[in-house]
Amino acid sequence: MASASTARVRFLRVAPRKASLVADLIRGKKVQEALNILSFNRRHVAKDFKKLVLSAVANAEQKGGIDPDNLWLKTVTVDRGPIYKRWRARARGSASRIEKRTSHLQVILEER
């Protein structure tokens, strides 16, 4: 039975639609390959995903006797978090709503 390691970040101030584009790039890859992809990706959320993957690797090592070279990203999920609603003044005394979206990211590593 392969052992799994998990890391998650919640309430990240990035839209889930933007985060899922980066998640699709690294899903199913080996850890070192995913870190290389994230290092050279220009999207801002790639830094957060890189920290998340490194945290999951550290959790796997802490768990005991797992070789980081054999780890791969089993699941990478991006879930919708709460939406912060703000208002912006518009013409003729009206207002329009601004939605600041948040995301919950989760990475599960497994040993092959």
matplotlib code that plots the C-alpha trace (Angstrom):
import matplotlib.pyplot as plt

x = [0.0, 1.4, 1.4, -0.1, 0.8, -1.5, -1.1, -3.7, -4.1, -7.5, -8.9, -6.2, -7.0, -6.9, -9.9, -10.4, -10.6, -7.1, -5.7, -7.2, -5.2, -1.9, -3.3, -4.0, -0.3, 1.0, -1.6, -0.3, 3.4, 6.4, 7.3, 10.5, 8.9, 6.0, 8.4, 10.3, 7.0, 6.0, 9.4, 9.1, 5.4, 4.6, 1.2, 1.3, -0.5, 2.4, 4.4, 1.6, 1.4, 5.2, 5.1, 2.2, 4.0, 7.1, 5.0, 3.4, 6.9, 8.0, 4.9, 5.8, 9.3, 8.1, 5.6, 8.5, 10.8, 9.4, 11.8, 10.9, 12.2, 9.4, 6.6, 4.1, 1.1, -1.9, -4.6, -4.4, -7.8, -8.9, -12.2, -14.2, -13.9, -16.0, -16.5, -15.7, -18.3, -17.2, -18.9, -17.5, -19.1, -20.4, -22.0, -25.1, -24.9, -25.2, -22.9, -21.7, -20.6, -17.1, -16.6, -13.2, -13.0, -11.0, -9.8, -9.0, -6.0, -5.1, -2.3, -2.1, 1.2, 1.6, 4.7, 5.3]
y = [0.0, 3.3, 6.1, 9.5, 12.9, 16.0, 19.8, 22.4, 26.2, 27.8, 31.3, 32.1, 35.4, 34.2, 33.3, 29.5, 29.8, 31.2, 28.7, 25.7, 26.6, 26.0, 22.9, 21.3, 21.7, 19.8, 17.2, 13.6, 14.7, 13.6, 16.1, 17.3, 17.8, 19.7, 22.0, 22.7, 23.6, 25.9, 27.6, 28.9, 29.6, 33.3, 33.1, 34.5, 31.5, 29.2, 30.5, 29.4, 26.0, 25.6, 26.3, 23.9, 21.1, 21.7, 21.6, 18.3, 16.8, 18.0, 16.4, 13.1, 13.2, 14.0, 11.1, 8.8, 7.0, 8.3, 9.0, 12.4, 11.1, 8.5, 10.9, 12.1, 14.4, 12.1, 14.8, 18.5, 20.2, 23.8, 24.5, 27.7, 29.7, 32.5, 35.6, 39.0, 41.5, 45.1, 48.2, 50.7, 54.1, 54.5, 57.3, 59.2, 58.1, 54.4, 51.6, 48.3, 45.2, 43.9, 40.2, 39.2, 35.5, 33.1, 29.5, 26.5, 24.5, 20.9, 18.6, 14.9, 13.1, 9.4, 7.2, 5.1]
z = [0.0, -1.0, 1.6, 0.9, 2.1, 2.0, 2.2, 1.7, 1.8, 2.4, 1.7, -0.9, -2.6, -6.2, -8.4, -8.7, -12.5, -12.6, -10.0, -11.9, -15.0, -13.0, -11.3, -14.7, -15.6, -12.6, -12.0, -12.2, -12.6, -10.5, -7.7, -9.3, -12.7, -11.1, -9.2, -12.5, -14.2, -11.3, -11.1, -14.7, -14.8, -15.0, -13.2, -9.7, -8.2, -9.3, -6.3, -4.0, -5.6, -5.3, -1.6, -1.3, -3.1, -1.0, 2.2, 1.1, 0.5, 4.0, 5.4, 3.7, 5.0, 8.5, 8.3, 8.0, 5.6, 2.3, -0.5, -2.1, -5.5, -5.6, -4.9, -7.5, -7.4, -7.1, -6.9, -7.2, -6.4, -6.6, -4.7, -4.5, -1.3, 0.0, -2.1, -0.6, -1.8, -2.2, -3.8, -6.2, -6.9, -10.4, -12.5, -11.3, -7.7, -8.4, -7.3, -8.8, -7.0, -7.1, -6.2, -4.8, -5.2, -3.0, -3.5, -1.4, -2.8, -1.9, -3.0, -2.3, -2.9, -3.2, -3.4, -6.5]

ax = plt.figure().add_subplot(projection="3d")
ax.plot(x, y, z, "-o")
ax.set_aspect("equal")
plt.show()
